Amino acid sequence: MASWLDSILVGALGSGVNNPTLILLNVVIALAYASLILLLLASIYSNPALVPHVLVLIVLATGLWISINWFIANVGLVDAETQKEELFGKQAEDSNADEPAEPTVADSKKSQ
């Protein structure tokens, strides 16, 4: 669970979109869409003059949802690990393996 939440956070901060971020984005937009449907049902029974306005909001929300998913489908998804490396760099062990180790106090005593 924590890695899924980490992937969403990295997806929000990094460039590109990873799969967990896309899933969360679609869930949030679906919930907003459902609230607009409930607003439509409430306005039909309580104030029919609001129905055209709510229908326009539903059309706009549908267009937003379709355009976001179309754009991400054309750009493509990024792996969460790639985003982590881009944000935080390589892990400390990987970067220190190529560099020579700094001398320590024990090394300086051995050389004397």
PyRosetta script that sets phi, psi and omega in degrees:
from pyrosetta import init, pose_from_sequence

init()
pose = pose_from_sequence("MASWLDSILVGALGSGVNNPTLILLNVVIALAYASLILLLLASIYSNPALVPHVLVLIVLATGLWISINWFIANVGLVDAETQKEELFGKQAEDSNADEPAEPTVADSKKSQ")
pose.set_psi(1, -41.0)
pose.set_omega(1, -178.2)
pose.set_phi(2, -66.4)
pose.set_psi(2, -36.8)
pose.set_omega(2, 179.9)
pose.set_phi(3, -68.2)
pose.set_psi(3, -31.8)
pose.set_omega(3, 177.5)
pose.set_phi(4, -67.0)
pose.set_psi(4, -43.0)
pose.set_omega(4, 177.3)
pose.set_phi(5, -67.4)
pose.set_psi(5, -37.5)
pose.set_omega(5, 175.7)
pose.set_phi(6, -62.1)
pose.set_psi(6, -40.6)
pose.set_omega(6, 179.1)
pose.set_phi(7, -64.0)
pose.set_psi(7, -37.3)
pose.set_omega(7, 178.0)
pose.set_phi(8, -67.0)
pose.set_psi(8, -42.9)
pose.set_omega(8, 179.3)
pose.set_phi(9, -64.6)
pose.set_psi(9, -43.8)
pose.set_omega(9, 178.3)
pose.set_phi(10, -65.1)
pose.set_psi(10, -37.6)
pose.set_omega(10, 177.9)
pose.set_phi(11, -65.6)
pose.set_psi(11, -32.1)
pose.set_omega(11, 178.4)
pose.set_phi(12, -75.2)
pose.set_psi(12, -32.2)
pose.set_omega(12, -176.9)
pose.set_phi(13, -92.1)
pose.set_psi(13, -30.8)
pose.set_omega(13, -175.7)
pose.set_phi(14, -87.6)
pose.set_psi(14, 172.1)
pose.set_omega(14, 176.9)
pose.set_phi(15, -81.5)
pose.set_psi(15, 143.4)
pose.set_omega(15, -177.7)
pose.set_phi(16, 89.2)
pose.set_psi(16, 178.6)
pose.set_omega(16, -179.3)
pose.set_phi(17, -128.3)
pose.set_psi(17, 130.9)
pose.set_omega(17, 174.8)
pose.set_phi(18, -99.7)
pose.set_psi(18, 171.6)
pose.set_omega(18, -172.8)
pose.set_phi(19, -62.9)
pose.set_psi(19, -45.7)
pose.set_omega(19, 178.8)
pose.set_phi(20, -62.3)
pose.set_psi(20, -35.3)
pose.set_omega(20, 177.7)
pose.set_phi(21, -66.9)
pose.set_psi(21, -39.3)
pose.set_omega(21, 177.9)
pose.set_phi(22, -64.9)
pose.set_psi(22, -41.0)
pose.set_omega(22, 178.2)
pose.set_phi(23, -62.7)
pose.set_psi(23, -46.5)
pose.set_omega(23, 179.5)
pose.set_phi(24, -63.6)
pose.set_psi(24, -39.4)
pose.set_omega(24, 178.1)
pose.set_phi(25, -61.6)
pose.set_psi(25, -44.4)
pose.set_omega(25, 178.9)
pose.set_phi(26, -66.8)
pose.set_psi(26, -35.2)
pose.set_omega(26, 177.5)
pose.set_phi(27, -66.7)
pose.set_psi(27, -43.1)
pose.set_omega(27, -179.6)
pose.set_phi(28, -65.2)
pose.set_psi(28, -42.8)
pose.set_omega(28, 179.0)
pose.set_phi(29, -66.8)
pose.set_psi(29, -36.6)
pose.set_omega(29, 177.7)
pose.set_phi(30, -64.8)
pose.set_psi(30, -38.6)
pose.set_omega(30, 177.8)
pose.set_phi(31, -67.9)
pose.set_psi(31, -38.1)
pose.set_omega(31, 175.7)
pose.set_phi(32, -65.1)
pose.set_psi(32, -39.3)
pose.set_omega(32, 177.4)
pose.set_phi(33, -63.6)
pose.set_psi(33, -41.3)
pose.set_omega(33, 178.7)
pose.set_phi(34, -64.8)
pose.set_psi(34, -37.3)
pose.set_omega(34, 177.7)
pose.set_phi(35, -67.1)
pose.set_psi(35, -33.9)
pose.set_omega(35, 175.9)
pose.set_phi(36, -67.9)
pose.set_psi(36, -36.5)
pose.set_omega(36, 176.1)
pose.set_phi(37, -64.3)
pose.set_psi(37, -42.2)
pose.set_omega(37, 177.2)
pose.set_phi(38, -65.4)
pose.set_psi(38, -36.6)
pose.set_omega(38, 176.0)
pose.set_phi(39, -64.5)
pose.set_psi(39, -37.4)
pose.set_omega(39, 176.7)
pose.set_phi(40, -62.9)
pose.set_psi(40, -46.7)
pose.set_omega(40, 179.2)
pose.set_phi(41, -62.3)
pose.set_psi(41, -40.5)
pose.set_omega(41, 179.5)
pose.set_phi(42, -67.9)
pose.set_psi(42, -36.9)
pose.set_omega(42, -178.2)
pose.set_phi(43, -75.5)
pose.set_psi(43, -25.5)
pose.set_omega(43, 177.1)
pose.set_phi(44, -63.2)
pose.set_psi(44, -42.0)
pose.set_omega(44, -175.4)
pose.set_phi(45, -87.4)
pose.set_psi(45, -30.2)
pose.set_omega(45, -175.1)
pose.set_phi(46, -98.2)
pose.set_psi(46, -45.1)
pose.set_omega(46, -176.8)
pose.set_phi(47, -142.8)
pose.set_psi(47, 90.3)
pose.set_omega(47, -176.8)
pose.set_phi(48, -63.5)
pose.set_psi(48, -15.7)
pose.set_omega(48, 178.6)
pose.set_phi(49, -69.4)
pose.set_psi(49, -20.0)
pose.set_omega(49, 179.7)
pose.set_phi(50, -83.9)
pose.set_psi(50, -12.2)
pose.set_omega(50, -174.6)
pose.set_phi(51, -57.4)
pose.set_psi(51, -46.9)
pose.set_omega(51, 179.4)
pose.set_phi(52, -61.7)
pose.set_psi(52, -35.5)
pose.set_omega(52, 179.7)
pose.set_phi(53, -68.1)
pose.set_psi(53, -41.4)
pose.set_omega(53, 178.6)
pose.set_phi(54, -67.9)
pose.set_psi(54, -36.4)
pose.set_omega(54, 176.5)
pose.set_phi(55, -63.4)
pose.set_psi(55, -38.2)
pose.set_omega(55, 176.1)
pose.set_phi(56, -64.2)
pose.set_psi(56, -41.2)
pose.set_omega(56, 177.1)
pose.set_phi(57, -62.6)
pose.set_psi(57, -38.8)
pose.set_omega(57, 178.8)
pose.set_phi(58, -66.7)
pose.set_psi(58, -40.3)
pose.set_omega(58, 177.2)
pose.set_phi(59, -63.7)
pose.set_psi(59, -42.4)
pose.set_omega(59, 178.4)
pose.set_phi(60, -64.6)
pose.set_psi(60, -41.3)
pose.set_omega(60, 178.8)
pose.set_phi(61, -65.3)
pose.set_psi(61, -39.0)
pose.set_omega(61, 177.2)
pose.set_phi(62, -64.2)
pose.set_psi(62, -43.7)
pose.set_omega(62, 177.7)
pose.set_phi(63, -63.3)
pose.set_psi(63, -38.9)
pose.set_omega(63, 177.4)
pose.set_phi(64, -63.8)
pose.set_psi(64, -45.7)
pose.set_omega(64, -178.8)
pose.set_phi(65, -62.8)
pose.set_psi(65, -46.0)
pose.set_omega(65, 179.9)
pose.set_phi(66, -64.9)
pose.set_psi(66, -42.5)
pose.set_omega(66, -177.0)
pose.set_phi(67, -69.5)
pose.set_psi(67, -37.0)
pose.set_omega(67, 177.3)
pose.set_phi(68, -64.3)
pose.set_psi(68, -46.9)
pose.set_omega(68, -179.7)
pose.set_phi(69, -67.9)
pose.set_psi(69, -34.6)
pose.set_omega(69, 176.7)
pose.set_phi(70, -65.0)
pose.set_psi(70, -44.5)
pose.set_omega(70, -179.7)
pose.set_phi(71, -63.0)
pose.set_psi(71, -44.7)
pose.set_omega(71, -179.9)
pose.set_phi(72, -67.2)
pose.set_psi(72, -34.9)
pose.set_omega(72, 177.2)
pose.set_phi(73, -65.1)
pose.set_psi(73, -36.0)
pose.set_omega(73, 179.1)
pose.set_phi(74, -76.9)
pose.set_psi(74, -36.9)
pose.set_omega(74, -179.0)
pose.set_phi(75, -78.5)
pose.set_psi(75, -40.3)
pose.set_omega(75, 179.4)
pose.set_phi(76, 100.5)
pose.set_psi(76, 160.9)
pose.set_omega(76, 179.2)
pose.set_phi(77, -91.6)
pose.set_psi(77, 153.0)
pose.set_omega(77, 178.0)
pose.set_phi(78, -112.6)
pose.set_psi(78, 144.1)
pose.set_omega(78, 177.2)
pose.set_phi(79, -69.9)
pose.set_psi(79, 141.3)
pose.set_omega(79, -178.8)
pose.set_phi(80, -63.7)
pose.set_psi(80, -34.7)
pose.set_omega(80, 179.0)
pose.set_phi(81, -65.7)
pose.set_psi(81, -37.2)
pose.set_omega(81, 176.8)
pose.set_phi(82, -64.0)
pose.set_psi(82, -39.5)
pose.set_omega(82, 178.0)
pose.set_phi(83, -66.9)
pose.set_psi(83, -39.2)
pose.set_omega(83, 178.1)
pose.set_phi(84, -62.7)
pose.set_psi(84, -42.8)
pose.set_omega(84, 178.6)
pose.set_phi(85, -64.7)
pose.set_psi(85, -36.8)
pose.set_omega(85, 179.7)
pose.set_phi(86, -67.7)
pose.set_psi(86, -39.8)
pose.set_omega(86, -178.2)
pose.set_phi(87, -76.9)
pose.set_psi(87, -47.5)
pose.set_omega(87, -171.1)
pose.set_phi(88, -105.7)
pose.set_psi(88, -2.7)
pose.set_omega(88, -176.3)
pose.set_phi(89, 76.4)
pose.set_psi(89, -178.3)
pose.set_omega(89, 178.9)
pose.set_phi(90, -71.7)
pose.set_psi(90, 161.5)
pose.set_omega(90, -179.9)
pose.set_phi(91, -64.5)
pose.set_psi(91, 156.5)
pose.set_omega(91, -176.0)
pose.set_phi(92, -60.8)
pose.set_psi(92, -36.3)
pose.set_omega(92, -179.7)
pose.set_phi(93, -66.1)
pose.set_psi(93, -38.7)
pose.set_omega(93, -178.4)
pose.set_phi(94, -67.4)
pose.set_psi(94, -41.1)
pose.set_omega(94, -177.3)
pose.set_phi(95, -75.8)
pose.set_psi(95, -30.5)
pose.set_omega(95, -179.8)
pose.set_phi(96, -79.3)
pose.set_psi(96, -19.4)
pose.set_omega(96, -178.7)
pose.set_phi(97, -67.9)
pose.set_psi(97, -31.7)
pose.set_omega(97, -178.3)
pose.set_phi(98, -84.4)
pose.set_psi(98, -24.9)
pose.set_omega(98, -177.5)
pose.set_phi(99, -89.6)
pose.set_psi(99, 147.3)
pose.set_omega(99, 176.0)
pose.set_phi(100, -69.8)
pose.set_psi(100, 147.1)
pose.set_omega(100, -178.9)
pose.set_phi(101, -71.7)
pose.set_psi(101, 144.5)
pose.set_omega(101, 177.2)
pose.set_phi(102, -74.9)
pose.set_psi(102, 145.7)
pose.set_omega(102, 179.3)
pose.set_phi(103, -66.8)
pose.set_psi(103, 143.7)
pose.set_omega(103, 178.5)
pose.set_phi(104, -107.4)
pose.set_psi(104, 177.3)
pose.set_omega(104, 179.0)
pose.set_phi(105, -63.3)
pose.set_psi(105, -38.4)
pose.set_omega(105, 179.9)
pose.set_phi(106, -64.6)
pose.set_psi(106, -37.4)
pose.set_omega(106, 178.6)
pose.set_phi(107, -66.3)
pose.set_psi(107, -39.0)
pose.set_omega(107, -178.4)
pose.set_phi(108, -70.6)
pose.set_psi(108, -30.3)
pose.set_omega(108, 177.3)
pose.set_phi(109, -71.6)
pose.set_psi(109, -35.1)
pose.set_omega(109, 179.6)
pose.set_phi(110, -67.5)
pose.set_psi(110, -36.4)
pose.set_omega(110, -177.7)
pose.set_phi(111, -75.9)
pose.set_psi(111, -15.1)
pose.set_omega(111, -179.2)
pose.set_phi(112, -89.5)
pose.dump_pdb("model.pdb")
